[in-house]
Amino acid sequence: MDLSRLVLPPLLALLLALPSSLAHASGNTDWRWPVGPPAEVLRPFDPPEQRWLPGHLGADLAADPGQEVYAAGSGRVRFVGTVAGTPLVSVAHGDLRTTYLPVESDLARGDPVAAGDLLGTLAGDPLHCRDRPCLHWGLLRGGDYLDPLGLLGLGEVRLLPLGPPREPAMTVRSIISQRRLIPLLPLPL
């Protein structure tokens, strides 16, 4: 029996429900764009295959210096400050955490915020995007980076294999091309 017919339908159903389950994981169902709406996505979430390889661990949204940046969801301010010369705000939403940079803010750690509350303004320096000013919007669960657009139901769904790759089935063409000819044996009468 082919297990893929038993496993794939429930797996696909789970994956299709992922964006909404991501939003519900924190108990928050009222997610909003931090700038905009809708904001122009300049560079989407593009996680690397391995932690040390290049990739992009958030979504870059078009914004101008001085533009107001809002909380994407309700929670508590976890961090306000500068990291490596870049002003940053982080908000905890249950087991999820959103990050916003470069954002200058007057908030303090522990301050409650509701979805749509002002977090601060986009800083003029340093620029996160090469070509123009932008807001880098990040999302984490523990130490794992997630696509923040998934909070809005816009994230990309990626199907991954369930286990190690299977050997491909042998076809007549592959048998002939590999010269794996089976000797013919006389059949008993």
Backbone as ProteinMPNN parsed JSONL, in Angstrom:
{"seq_chain_A": "MDLSRLVLPPLLALLLALPSSLAHASGNTDWRWPVGPPAEVLRPFDPPEQRWLPGHLGADLAADPGQEVYAAGSGRVRFVGTVAGTPLVSVAHGDLRTTYLPVESDLARGDPVAAGDLLGTLAGDPLHCRDRPCLHWGLLRGGDYLDPLGLLGLGEVRLLPLGPPREPAMTVRSIISQRRLIPLLPLPL", "coords_chain_A": {"N_chain_A": [[0.85, -1.194, 0.0], [0.518, 2.211, -0.784], [1.845, 4.595, 1.187], [1.918, 7.319, 0.835], [-0.54, 8.151, -0.13], [-2.096, 8.06, 2.097], [-0.842, 9.807, 3.847], [-0.296, 12.278, 2.556], [-2.8, 13.81, 1.939], [-3.807, 14.691, 4.6], [-1.537, 16.132, 5.382], [-1.31, 18.167, 3.446], [-3.687, 19.531, 4.001], [-3.081, 20.489, 6.545], [-0.922, 22.192, 5.93], [-2.178, 24.093, 4.317], [-3.707, 25.336, 6.198], [-1.822, 26.622, 7.676], [-1.033, 29.515, 7.601], [-3.183, 30.747, 9.042], [-3.055, 29.289, 11.394], [-0.61, 30.095, 12.367], [-1.117, 32.733, 13.031], [-2.987, 32.312, 15.045], [-1.472, 31.012, 16.928], [-0.276, 32.634, 18.8], [-2.419, 33.518, 20.159], [-3.392, 35.757, 19.136], [-5.417, 37.231, 16.788], [-5.71, 39.455, 15.315], [-3.935, 40.765, 13.19], [-1.844, 43.174, 11.608], [-0.512, 45.283, 8.964], [2.709, 46.688, 9.547], [3.429, 49.081, 8.426], [1.826, 51.155, 6.017], [-1.27, 50.165, 5.072], [-1.977, 48.298, 2.06], [1.412, 47.329, 2.383], [4.293, 47.852, 0.306], [6.166, 45.138, -0.628], [9.502, 44.907, -0.64], [11.574, 43.094, -0.467], [11.155, 39.741, 0.025], [10.715, 37.256, 2.664], [13.28, 34.914, 2.835], [14.569, 32.267, 3.737], [17.772, 30.832, 4.557], [19.171, 27.672, 3.415], [20.843, 26.484, 5.254], [21.865, 27.659, 8.48], [24.208, 29.23, 8.281], [24.411, 30.029, 5.685], [23.762, 32.421, 2.988], [20.788, 34.435, 3.083], [17.478, 35.73, 3.753], [16.006, 36.907, 6.561], [13.404, 37.915, 7.155], [10.96, 40.382, 6.152], [11.262, 43.006, 3.89], [9.854, 46.138, 3.846], [8.596, 48.82, 1.93], [9.279, 52.083, 2.988], [9.571, 55.411, 4.353], [12.087, 57.579, 5.804], [11.235, 58.757, 9.013], [8.632, 57.975, 8.782], [5.737, 56.63, 10.366], [5.713, 53.663, 12.355], [3.917, 50.793, 13.137], [2.589, 48.534, 15.638], [2.323, 45.172, 14.725], [0.701, 43.352, 15.921], [-1.063, 42.661, 19.019], [0.665, 42.874, 22.139], [3.601, 42.841, 24.241], [6.222, 45.165, 24.66], [9.38, 43.968, 24.104], [12.027, 44.594, 23.63], [13.8, 47.618, 23.246], [16.077, 49.518, 21.65], [19.528, 49.81, 20.593], [21.187, 47.786, 18.289], [24.18, 46.717, 17.123], [24.573, 49.301, 16.07], [22.119, 49.859, 14.943], [18.858, 51.055, 15.352], [16.236, 49.368, 17.06], [13.106, 47.718, 17.572], [11.356, 45.337, 19.439], [8.629, 43.156, 19.82], [6.82, 41.07, 21.979], [4.527, 38.483, 21.454], [2.916, 36.407, 22.958], [4.114, 33.236, 22.228], [5.357, 34.139, 19.986], [7.485, 36.574, 18.358], [7.827, 39.794, 17.111], [9.936, 41.849, 15.1], [11.306, 45.061, 14.39], [13.075, 47.156, 12.321], [15.128, 49.738, 10.831], [14.087, 51.345, 13.644], [13.209, 54.1, 15.576], [12.27, 54.723, 18.901], [10.189, 55.73, 21.673], [9.202, 54.02, 23.496], [9.249, 51.621, 26.256], [10.766, 48.675, 27.649], [8.433, 46.139, 28.378], [6.187, 47.705, 28.066], [2.741, 47.677, 27.223], [1.245, 46.951, 24.043], [-1.192, 47.417, 21.511], [-2.56, 45.924, 18.538], [-1.765, 47.908, 15.813], [-0.97, 50.08, 17.34], [1.25, 52.862, 17.763], [4.656, 52.318, 17.352], [7.035, 53.638, 16.826], [9.23, 55.625, 14.77], [10.516, 55.321, 11.426], [13.95, 55.156, 11.177], [16.416, 57.364, 9.745], [19.007, 56.608, 9.323], [20.942, 53.711, 10.175], [20.628, 52.672, 6.741], [18.667, 49.874, 5.913], [17.949, 48.553, 3.554], [19.599, 48.449, 0.395], [18.995, 50.073, -1.885], [17.009, 51.904, -1.23], [15.208, 53.551, 1.482], [13.787, 51.408, 3.997], [11.601, 49.305, 5.96], [12.6, 46.694, 7.958], [10.946, 43.869, 8.734], [10.58, 41.417, 11.055], [9.979, 38.013, 12.222], [9.836, 35.752, 14.86], [9.824, 32.524, 16.411], [10.733, 31.359, 19.31], [14.021, 30.51, 18.674], [13.694, 30.312, 15.99], [13.334, 31.64, 12.785], [10.568, 33.005, 11.083], [8.224, 33.596, 8.386], [7.079, 36.822, 8.34], [4.953, 37.715, 6.801], [3.207, 35.646, 6.844], [1.616, 36.054, 9.039], [-0.334, 37.678, 8.085], [-1.601, 36.077, 6.385], [-0.282, 35.828, 3.992], [2.082, 34.53, 3.551], [4.587, 32.372, 2.07], [4.028, 29.004, 1.253], [5.866, 26.116, 1.746], [6.487, 22.94, 0.57], [7.896, 20.161, 2.033], [9.924, 17.195, 1.951], [8.832, 14.153, 3.59], [10.574, 12.297, 4.599], [13.711, 10.524, 4.101], [14.95, 10.651, 0.704], [13.401, 8.54, -1.719], [14.426, 5.67, -3.619], [14.264, 5.913, -7.116], [11.707, 4.354, -9.065], [12.377, 1.498, -11.055], [12.356, 1.632, -14.51], [11.496, 0.307, -17.746], [12.99, 1.64, -19.66], [15.097, 2.714, -18.029], [16.266, 0.351, -17.162], [17.207, -0.75, -19.542], [18.946, 1.316, -20.341], [20.853, 1.185, -18.363], [21.822, -1.241, -18.821], [20.843, -3.436, -17.48], [19.907, -6.142, -17.951], [17.683, -8.82, -17.653], [18.333, -12.2, -17.439], [16.686, -14.576, -19.478], [14.875, -17.285, -18.314], [14.066, -20.676, -18.832], [10.664, -21.567, -18.665], [8.976, -23.845, -16.518], [7.119, -26.583, -17.771]], "CA_chain_A": [[0.0, 0.0, 0.0], [1.279, 3.445, -0.902], [1.572, 5.437, 2.358], [1.767, 8.727, 0.472], [-1.967, 8.461, -0.287], [-2.661, 8.237, 3.44], [-0.167, 10.887, 4.564], [-0.311, 13.558, 1.86], [-3.993, 14.668, 2.117], [-3.842, 15.443, 5.863], [-0.409, 17.06, 5.413], [-1.687, 19.329, 2.644], [-4.709, 20.274, 4.754], [-2.366, 21.185, 7.612], [-0.145, 23.273, 5.348], [-3.085, 25.142, 3.869], [-4.195, 26.033, 7.394], [-0.676, 27.178, 8.377], [-1.046, 30.946, 7.886], [-4.111, 31.091, 10.109], [-2.601, 28.699, 12.651], [0.484, 30.935, 12.83], [-1.738, 33.883, 13.672], [-3.658, 31.885, 16.268], [-0.511, 30.418, 17.863], [0.004, 33.576, 19.868], [-3.682, 33.963, 20.734], [-3.696, 37.016, 18.482], [-5.985, 37.038, 15.452], [-5.835, 40.78, 14.716], [-2.613, 41.168, 12.702], [-1.898, 44.298, 10.681], [0.75, 45.735, 8.398], [3.367, 47.682, 10.408], [3.376, 50.329, 7.649], [0.983, 50.914, 4.86], [-1.602, 48.916, 4.383], [-0.944, 47.271, 2.167], [2.765, 47.827, 2.16], [5.01, 47.269, -0.828], [7.228, 44.239, -0.171], [10.684, 45.091, -1.475], [12.324, 41.831, -0.436], [10.404, 38.82, 0.889], [11.386, 36.273, 3.516], [13.984, 33.915, 2.026], [15.49, 31.657, 4.701], [18.828, 30.008, 3.969], [19.044, 26.229, 3.641], [21.585, 26.259, 6.499], [21.958, 28.93, 9.213], [25.393, 29.999, 7.929], [24.344, 30.417, 4.279], [23.032, 33.682, 2.797], [19.336, 34.387, 3.003], [16.846, 36.929, 4.292], [15.198, 36.413, 7.679], [12.316, 38.843, 7.423], [10.414, 40.998, 4.945], [11.562, 44.438, 3.798], [8.684, 46.88, 3.379], [8.897, 50.196, 1.527], [8.934, 53.107, 3.981], [10.439, 56.583, 4.28], [12.538, 58.049, 7.116], [10.242, 59.538, 9.733], [7.317, 57.349, 8.664], [5.325, 55.92, 11.572], [5.717, 52.197, 12.322], [2.893, 50.345, 14.08], [2.643, 47.141, 16.099], [1.574, 44.277, 13.844], [-0.256, 42.64, 16.752], [-1.039, 43.007, 20.443], [1.704, 42.208, 22.915], [4.393, 43.692, 25.134], [7.543, 45.511, 24.139], [10.42, 43.105, 24.673], [13.319, 45.281, 23.534], [13.939, 48.886, 22.529], [17.468, 49.936, 21.783], [20.382, 49.761, 19.416], [21.977, 46.566, 18.11], [25.172, 46.936, 16.065], [24.366, 50.618, 15.493], [20.801, 49.959, 14.304], [17.761, 51.101, 16.319], [15.377, 48.196, 16.901], [12.014, 47.475, 18.517], [10.879, 43.959, 19.405], [7.382, 42.994, 20.583], [6.457, 39.676, 22.253], [3.104, 38.16, 21.275], [2.883, 35.006, 23.386], [5.35, 32.536, 21.838], [5.908, 34.796, 18.803], [8.125, 37.873, 18.589], [8.048, 40.568, 15.897], [11.029, 42.815, 15.202], [11.15, 46.185, 13.477], [14.303, 47.943, 12.272], [15.583, 50.596, 11.916], [12.969, 52.108, 14.212], [13.484, 54.864, 16.797], [11.058, 54.64, 19.708], [10.199, 56.216, 23.054], [8.627, 52.975, 24.349], [10.177, 50.946, 27.172], [10.536, 47.241, 27.829], [7.269, 45.834, 29.198], [5.012, 48.497, 27.692], [1.758, 46.934, 26.41], [0.846, 47.557, 22.773], [-2.276, 46.759, 20.781], [-2.35, 45.94, 17.093], [-1.979, 49.235, 15.259], [-0.388, 51.137, 18.177], [2.501, 53.434, 17.283], [5.892, 51.845, 17.994], [8.064, 54.645, 16.631], [9.361, 56.094, 13.391], [11.626, 54.738, 10.689], [15.177, 55.951, 11.284], [17.048, 57.709, 8.472], [20.273, 55.865, 9.25], [21.503, 53.25, 8.912], [19.673, 52.069, 5.819], [18.693, 48.408, 5.867], [17.931, 48.196, 2.133], [20.639, 49.149, -0.365], [18.539, 51.034, -2.88], [16.076, 52.907, -0.71], [14.841, 53.275, 2.874], [12.768, 50.368, 4.167], [11.427, 48.701, 7.278], [12.806, 45.246, 8.01], [9.965, 43.297, 9.657], [10.946, 40.035, 11.323], [9.104, 37.207, 13.076], [10.519, 34.596, 15.434], [9.232, 31.657, 17.431], [11.967, 30.888, 19.931], [15.154, 30.901, 17.846], [13.392, 30.033, 14.583], [12.779, 32.741, 12.011], [9.386, 32.674, 10.293], [7.831, 34.645, 7.448], [6.08, 37.68, 8.982], [3.768, 37.856, 5.945], [2.296, 34.575, 7.244], [0.661, 36.606, 10.013], [-1.399, 38.311, 7.312], [-2.095, 35.081, 5.445], [0.377, 36.049, 2.707], [3.366, 33.843, 3.496], [4.772, 31.305, 1.089], [3.986, 27.654, 1.8], [6.852, 25.25, 1.119], [6.307, 21.527, 0.862], [9.161, 19.479, 2.261], [9.742, 15.743, 2.001], [8.58, 13.592, 4.917], [11.7, 11.484, 5.037], [14.799, 10.483, 3.134], [14.46, 10.408, -0.644], [13.273, 7.142, -2.122], [15.024, 5.287, -4.891], [13.246, 5.95, -8.161], [11.295, 3.044, -9.565], [13.057, 1.085, -12.276], [11.508, 1.557, -15.69], [12.121, -0.471, -18.823], [14.021, 2.499, -20.25], [16.264, 2.793, -17.161], [16.9, -0.97, -17.149], [17.953, -0.89, -20.794], [20.048, 2.277, -20.372], [21.878, 0.731, -17.427], [22.167, -2.585, -19.28], [20.463, -4.415, -16.46], [19.026, -7.088, -18.621], [17.413, -10.017, -16.849], [18.401, -13.372, -18.309], [15.44, -15.325, -19.592], [14.971, -18.66, -17.866], [12.948, -21.479, -19.384], [9.558, -21.813, -17.741], [8.616, -25.261, -16.437], [5.851, -26.9, -18.423]], "C_chain_A": [[0.887, 1.246, 0.0], [0.894, 4.385, 0.255], [1.365, 6.903, 1.988], [0.301, 9.107, 0.285], [-2.651, 8.653, 1.056], [-2.113, 9.48, 4.125], [-0.345, 12.24, 3.883], [-1.589, 14.375, 2.045], [-4.05, 15.385, 3.463], [-2.703, 16.463, 5.964], [-0.732, 18.318, 4.62], [-2.738, 20.169, 3.358], [-4.061, 21.083, 5.875], [-1.596, 22.372, 7.056], [-1.031, 24.414, 4.868], [-3.634, 25.945, 5.041], [-3.076, 26.768, 8.116], [-0.749, 28.682, 8.608], [-1.996, 31.316, 9.009], [-3.676, 30.482, 11.433], [-1.435, 29.49, 13.22], [-0.085, 32.135, 13.569], [-2.376, 33.49, 14.996], [-2.694, 31.356, 17.323], [-0.233, 31.347, 19.035], [-1.261, 34.005, 20.589], [-4.157, 35.249, 20.092], [-4.257, 36.728, 17.093], [-6.109, 38.354, 14.706], [-4.452, 41.279, 14.299], [-2.778, 42.23, 11.632], [-0.522, 44.55, 10.082], [1.403, 46.733, 9.364], [3.507, 49.049, 9.733], [2.363, 50.095, 6.543], [-0.495, 51.012, 5.18], [-2.124, 49.173, 2.995], [0.412, 47.88, 1.859], [3.357, 47.161, 0.927], [6.152, 46.416, -0.273], [8.391, 44.372, -1.148], [11.509, 43.809, -1.572], [11.602, 40.892, 0.522], [11.322, 37.972, 1.764], [12.006, 35.201, 2.62], [15.009, 33.23, 2.924], [16.567, 30.835, 3.998], [18.582, 28.531, 4.249], [19.758, 25.811, 4.919], [21.787, 27.621, 7.151], [23.112, 29.817, 8.743], [25.39, 30.454, 6.466], [23.576, 31.724, 4.124], [21.532, 33.454, 2.656], [18.775, 35.689, 3.54], [15.802, 36.503, 5.313], [14.124, 37.4, 8.109], [11.773, 39.333, 6.099], [10.745, 42.479, 4.991], [10.382, 45.141, 3.149], [9.088, 48.312, 3.047], [8.404, 51.162, 2.599], [9.944, 54.244, 3.85], [10.892, 56.982, 5.682], [11.494, 58.974, 7.745], [8.84, 58.958, 9.657], [7.003, 56.566, 9.931], [5.278, 54.419, 11.333], [4.81, 51.727, 13.453], [3.096, 48.889, 14.48], [1.771, 46.287, 15.191], [0.499, 43.513, 14.615], [-0.13, 43.082, 18.197], [0.057, 42.232, 21.162], [2.37, 43.166, 23.867], [5.747, 43.944, 24.504], [8.58, 44.661, 24.865], [11.773, 43.8, 24.678], [13.149, 46.576, 22.764], [15.372, 49.314, 22.738], [18.199, 49.815, 20.467], [21.173, 48.458, 19.426], [22.883, 46.796, 16.905], [24.923, 48.251, 15.332], [23.021, 50.834, 14.834], [19.705, 50.003, 15.365], [16.714, 50.032, 16.002], [14.295, 48.192, 17.961], [11.572, 46.037, 18.327], [9.662, 43.856, 20.313], [7.093, 41.508, 20.74], [4.94, 39.533, 22.167], [2.938, 36.693, 21.679], [4.186, 34.327, 23.001], [5.96, 33.098, 20.552], [6.53, 36.127, 19.191], [8.31, 38.555, 17.235], [9.157, 41.573, 16.155], [10.865, 43.846, 14.091], [12.449, 46.981, 13.498], [14.472, 48.596, 10.913], [14.444, 51.494, 12.406], [13.419, 52.772, 15.508], [12.185, 54.957, 17.58], [11.272, 55.222, 21.097], [9.602, 55.186, 24.006], [9.7, 52.364, 25.244], [9.813, 49.471, 27.255], [9.352, 47.03, 28.773], [6.035, 46.638, 28.863], [4.042, 47.631, 26.882], [1.475, 47.695, 25.12], [-0.294, 46.744, 22.186], [-1.934, 46.797, 19.299], [-2.688, 47.327, 16.566], [-1.463, 50.371, 16.115], [0.951, 51.583, 17.6], [3.683, 52.869, 18.073], [6.975, 52.907, 17.934], [8.085, 55.085, 15.186], [10.582, 55.445, 12.749], [12.82, 55.68, 10.758], [15.747, 56.217, 9.892], [18.333, 56.942, 8.246], [20.306, 54.834, 10.348], [20.412, 52.651, 8.041], [19.792, 50.55, 5.894], [18.736, 47.936, 4.419], [18.959, 49.049, 1.388], [20.107, 50.308, -1.192], [17.647, 52.151, -2.359], [15.776, 52.6, 0.749], [13.751, 52.206, 2.936], [12.695, 49.971, 5.634], [11.69, 47.214, 7.137], [11.89, 44.726, 9.12], [10.301, 41.824, 9.832], [9.938, 39.354, 12.231], [9.889, 36.0, 13.556], [9.59, 33.818, 16.348], [10.428, 30.975, 18.072], [13.137, 31.409, 19.112], [14.918, 30.692, 16.363], [12.758, 31.24, 13.913], [11.635, 32.228, 11.146], [9.075, 33.841, 9.359], [6.774, 35.53, 8.099], [4.829, 37.879, 8.122], [2.755, 36.75, 6.218], [1.275, 35.038, 8.27], [-0.548, 37.224, 9.32], [-2.019, 37.347, 6.311], [-1.448, 35.173, 4.08], [1.693, 35.3, 2.565], [3.386, 32.736, 2.465], [4.76, 29.961, 1.799], [4.991, 26.808, 1.039], [6.605, 23.82, 1.546], [7.675, 20.874, 0.971], [8.923, 17.977, 2.308], [9.563, 15.26, 3.44], [9.768, 12.809, 5.445], [12.786, 11.488, 3.993], [14.25, 10.175, 1.739], [14.433, 8.927, -0.971], [14.028, 6.919, -3.413], [13.943, 5.363, -5.95], [12.93, 4.544, -8.646], [12.044, 2.748, -10.862], [12.037, 1.016, -13.4], [12.223, 0.726, -16.741], [13.247, 0.346, -19.44], [15.268, 2.561, -19.371], [16.995, 1.454, -17.083], [17.755, -1.138, -18.401], [19.144, 0.064, -20.802], [21.169, 1.88, -19.417], [22.355, -0.679, -17.752], [21.955, -3.621, -18.183], [19.453, -5.369, -17.071], [18.89, -8.345, -17.774], [17.469, -11.233, -17.772], [17.068, -14.125, -18.31], [15.676, -16.771, -19.192], [13.815, -19.447, -18.472], [11.917, -21.698, -18.302], [9.24, -23.307, -17.71], [7.247, -25.486, -17.092], [4.987, -27.755, -17.566]], "O_chain_A": [[1.889, 1.305, 0.713], [-0.222, 4.9, 0.304], [0.719, 7.648, 2.725], [-0.07, 10.258, 0.515], [-3.674, 9.333, 1.143], [-2.82, 10.135, 4.891], [-0.526, 13.249, 4.563], [-1.477, 15.575, 2.296], [-4.319, 16.586, 3.488], [-2.872, 17.529, 6.556], [-0.453, 19.425, 5.081], [-2.678, 21.398, 3.319], [-4.445, 22.226, 6.125], [-1.614, 23.45, 7.649], [-0.664, 25.581, 5.004], [-3.986, 27.114, 4.883], [-3.346, 27.478, 9.086], [-0.54, 29.11, 9.744], [-1.642, 32.133, 9.858], [-3.895, 31.079, 12.487], [-1.279, 29.556, 14.439], [0.421, 32.509, 14.627], [-2.315, 34.247, 15.964], [-3.059, 31.26, 18.494], [0.02, 30.884, 20.147], [-1.189, 34.782, 21.541], [-5.207, 35.778, 20.458], [-3.612, 36.039, 16.303], [-6.573, 38.368, 13.565], [-3.864, 42.121, 14.978], [-3.726, 42.198, 10.847], [0.496, 44.102, 10.61], [0.696, 47.554, 9.949], [3.685, 50.06, 10.411], [2.083, 48.952, 6.181], [-0.878, 52.107, 5.592], [-2.695, 50.241, 2.776], [0.5, 48.868, 1.129], [2.973, 46.052, 0.555], [7.003, 46.913, 0.464], [8.287, 44.005, -2.319], [12.067, 43.488, -2.621], [11.45, 41.209, 1.702], [12.543, 37.983, 1.611], [11.334, 34.648, 1.749], [16.191, 33.571, 2.882], [16.307, 30.216, 2.966], [17.878, 28.176, 5.195], [19.321, 24.88, 5.595], [21.87, 28.633, 6.454], [23.002, 31.042, 8.802], [26.282, 31.195, 6.055], [22.82, 32.106, 5.017], [21.083, 32.415, 2.173], [19.517, 36.646, 3.757], [14.832, 35.824, 4.977], [13.966, 37.681, 9.297], [12.082, 38.775, 5.046], [10.535, 43.136, 6.011], [9.961, 44.789, 2.047], [9.835, 48.941, 3.796], [7.265, 51.074, 3.059], [11.033, 54.062, 3.305], [10.167, 56.753, 6.65], [10.948, 59.857, 7.083], [7.949, 59.396, 10.385], [7.88, 55.919, 10.504], [4.865, 53.953, 10.271], [4.918, 52.2, 14.585], [3.703, 48.112, 13.744], [0.621, 46.632, 14.918], [-0.495, 43.078, 14.035], [0.806, 43.797, 18.554], [0.338, 41.079, 20.833], [1.789, 44.179, 24.258], [6.343, 43.055, 23.895], [8.639, 44.647, 26.095], [12.569, 43.627, 25.601], [12.443, 46.627, 21.757], [15.829, 49.456, 23.872], [17.603, 49.732, 19.393], [21.754, 48.077, 20.443], [22.403, 47.042, 15.799], [25.047, 48.312, 14.108], [22.792, 51.88, 14.226], [19.617, 49.097, 16.193], [16.353, 49.816, 14.845], [14.519, 48.605, 19.099], [11.429, 45.566, 17.199], [9.65, 44.389, 21.423], [7.114, 40.763, 19.76], [4.182, 40.332, 22.717], [2.83, 35.828, 20.81], [5.258, 34.784, 23.397], [6.974, 32.585, 20.078], [6.168, 36.732, 20.2], [8.882, 37.969, 16.316], [9.309, 42.084, 17.264], [10.359, 43.55, 13.008], [12.884, 47.433, 14.557], [13.997, 48.049, 9.918], [13.913, 52.305, 11.647], [13.935, 52.119, 16.414], [11.128, 55.233, 17.013], [12.382, 55.21, 21.63], [9.502, 55.447, 25.205], [10.896, 52.559, 25.027], [8.683, 49.08, 26.963], [9.271, 47.655, 29.83], [4.941, 46.306, 29.319], [4.46, 46.931, 25.96], [1.465, 48.926, 25.102], [-0.349, 45.525, 22.349], [-1.116, 47.607, 18.861], [-3.765, 47.858, 16.838], [-1.501, 51.524, 15.683], [1.69, 50.785, 17.024], [3.709, 52.933, 19.302], [7.747, 53.065, 18.88], [7.099, 54.943, 14.462], [11.541, 55.072, 13.424], [12.707, 56.862, 10.433], [15.587, 55.408, 8.978], [18.705, 56.658, 7.107], [19.721, 55.078, 11.403], [19.393, 52.178, 8.544], [20.897, 50.01, 5.934], [19.484, 47.014, 4.092], [19.162, 50.219, 1.711], [20.69, 51.392, -1.203], [17.542, 53.213, -2.974], [16.06, 51.496, 1.212], [12.904, 52.112, 2.047], [13.591, 50.256, 6.428], [11.082, 46.545, 6.302], [12.036, 45.09, 10.286], [10.306, 41.068, 8.861], [9.151, 40.007, 12.917], [10.529, 35.308, 12.765], [8.691, 34.379, 16.973], [11.064, 30.117, 17.46], [13.242, 32.612, 18.877], [15.831, 30.872, 15.558], [11.773, 31.794, 14.403], [11.723, 31.153, 10.554], [9.603, 34.94, 9.529], [5.677, 35.053, 8.389], [3.759, 38.18, 8.651], [1.581, 36.883, 5.872], [0.185, 34.473, 8.359], [-1.639, 37.29, 9.886], [-2.854, 37.735, 5.494], [-1.992, 34.658, 3.103], [2.358, 35.431, 1.537], [2.345, 32.23, 2.044], [5.409, 29.796, 2.832], [4.971, 26.785, -0.192], [6.523, 23.521, 2.737], [8.513, 21.029, 0.084], [7.833, 17.534, 2.668], [10.071, 15.869, 4.381], [9.927, 12.685, 6.659], [12.8, 12.338, 3.103], [13.216, 9.522, 1.604], [15.309, 8.163, -0.565], [14.245, 7.843, -4.197], [12.817, 4.925, -5.714], [13.788, 3.661, -8.636], [12.306, 3.647, -11.661], [10.977, 0.408, -13.251], [13.422, 0.473, -16.631], [14.326, -0.178, -19.713], [16.383, 2.471, -19.884], [18.218, 1.428, -16.951], [18.89, -1.611, -18.328], [20.236, -0.319, -21.22], [22.328, 2.218, -19.659], [23.189, -1.241, -17.043], [22.756, -4.535, -17.985], [18.275, -5.366, -16.712], [19.875, -8.862, -17.247], [16.746, -11.297, -18.766], [16.421, -14.281, -17.274], [16.599, -17.409, -19.698], [12.707, -18.926, -18.605], [12.258, -21.982, -17.154], [9.234, -23.963, -18.751], [6.342, -24.661, -16.966], [3.88, -28.114, -17.968]]}, "name": "protein", "num_of_chains": 1, "seq": "MDLSRLVLPPLLALLLALPSSLAHASGNTDWRWPVGPPAEVLRPFDPPEQRWLPGHLGADLAADPGQEVYAAGSGRVRFVGTVAGTPLVSVAHGDLRTTYLPVESDLARGDPVAAGDLLGTLAGDPLHCRDRPCLHWGLLRGGDYLDPLGLLGLGEVRLLPLGPPREPAMTVRSIISQRRLIPLLPLPL"}
